[in-house]
């Protein structure tokens, strides 16, 4: 026997068996990827809603523009248009309803006739008061 063979047979007592180490980095990675994905999806959804609603028809805005552009020289047609487009805003507040009803009452004498005269000062004042109250 050789001297070298004896050195290999020495029992080693300080080597411990392998133990399992808890590794959470995979779970952290999955959580970070999930949160970032949710944030990106939320941002994409908000962009989608913004571009979808950007060109959507707004009835109140359209009727407000039509009311502001009315030609007061064409009395009969203006009376009909004020009644039709003004009704969009009449239910905003009780004050709007009251002034709308007053305006419609004053416009009645300019409707349903073959020929009508121009608006009198009181009717013009009521129209301007109602148009001044409107907001979109």
C-alpha positions in Angstrom: 0.0 0.0 0.0 1.0 3.4 -0.7 1.1 6.3 1.6 -1.2 8.3 -0.6 -4.0 5.8 -0.3 -4.3 6.3 3.4 -4.9 10.0 3.1 -8.0 9.4 1.0 -9.7 7.3 3.6 -9.9 10.1 6.2 -13.5 10.7 7.2 -14.5 14.3 6.7 -16.9 15.5 9.4 -17.1 19.3 8.7 -18.9 19.0 5.3 -22.6 19.6 5.8 -25.3 18.4 3.4 -26.8 20.7 0.9 -29.6 22.9 2.3 -32.4 24.6 0.3 -32.1 28.4 0.2 -35.3 30.3 -0.2 -35.0 32.3 -3.4 -37.7 34.9 -4.1 -36.2 36.8 -7.0 -38.5 35.0 -9.5 -41.6 36.1 -7.6 -40.3 39.6 -7.4 -39.7 39.6 -11.2 -43.2 38.3 -11.9 -44.7 40.9 -9.6 -42.8 43.8 -11.2 -43.7 42.6 -14.8 -47.4 42.3 -13.8 -47.5 45.8 -12.2 -45.7 47.4 -15.3 -48.1 45.5 -17.6 -51.1 46.8 -15.7 -49.8 50.3 -15.9 -49.2 50.1 -19.6 -52.6 48.6 -20.2 -54.2 51.4 -18.1 -52.4 54.1 -20.1 -53.4 52.5 -23.4 -57.0 52.4 -22.2 -57.0 56.1 -21.3 -55.5 57.0 -24.6 -58.1 54.9 -26.4 -60.9 56.7 -24.5 -59.3 60.1 -25.1 -59.2 59.6 -28.9 -62.6 58.0 -29.0 -64.3 60.9 -27.2 -62.3 63.6 -28.9 -64.4 63.7 -32.0 -67.7 62.6 -30.5 -70.7 64.8 -31.3 -71.7 67.1 -28.5 -75.3 68.2 -28.9 -75.0 71.0 -26.3 -72.0 72.5 -28.0 -73.6 72.3 -31.4 -76.8 73.9 -30.2 -74.9 76.6 -28.4 -73.0 77.5 -31.6 -76.3 77.6 -33.5 -77.9 79.9 -31.0 -74.9 82.2 -31.1 -75.0 82.4 -34.9 -78.7 83.1 -35.2 -79.7 85.8 -37.6 -82.2 88.0 -35.7 -83.3 89.8 -38.9 -85.2 86.6 -40.0 -87.7 86.9 -37.1 -90.0 83.9 -37.8 -87.2 81.4 -38.4 -85.2 82.7 -35.5 -88.2 82.3 -33.2 -88.6 78.6 -34.2 -84.8 78.1 -33.8 -84.6 79.7 -30.4 -87.4 77.5 -29.2 -85.9 74.3 -30.6 -82.2 74.9 -29.7 -82.9 76.7 -26.4 -84.8 73.7 -25.2 -81.5 71.8 -24.9 -80.5 74.0 -22.0 -83.8 74.6 -20.3 -83.4 71.9 -17.7 -80.0 72.9 -16.5 -81.4 74.8 -13.5 -84.8 76.1 -12.4 -83.6 79.6 -13.4 -82.9 78.4 -16.9 -86.4 76.9 -17.1 -88.0 80.1 -15.9 -86.2 82.3 -18.5 -86.7 79.7 -21.3 -90.5 79.8 -20.5 -90.5 83.6 -20.5 -88.6 83.7 -23.8 -91.0 81.1 -25.5 -93.9 83.1 -24.2 -92.6 86.3 -25.9 -91.7 84.4 -29.1 -95.3 83.0 -29.5 -96.4 86.1 -31.3 -93.7 85.7 -33.9 -94.7 82.1 -34.8 -97.5 80.5 -36.8 -98.2 83.7 -38.8 -97.7 84.3 -42.5 -95.8 87.6 -42.0 -94.3 88.9 -38.7 -92.6 92.1 -37.7 -89.1 92.3 -36.2 -88.4 91.6 -32.6 -89.4 94.3 -30.1 -86.9 95.5 -27.5 -88.4 93.5 -24.7 -88.2 90.2 -26.7 -84.6 91.0 -27.7 -83.7 91.7 -24.1 -85.2 88.3 -23.0 -83.3 86.5 -25.8 -80.0 88.1 -24.8 -80.6 87.3 -21.1 -81.3 83.6 -22.0 -78.3 83.4 -24.4 -76.1 85.0 -21.7 -77.1 82.4 -19.2 -76.0 79.4 -21.3 -72.8 77.5 -20.8 -71.5 74.4 -22.4 
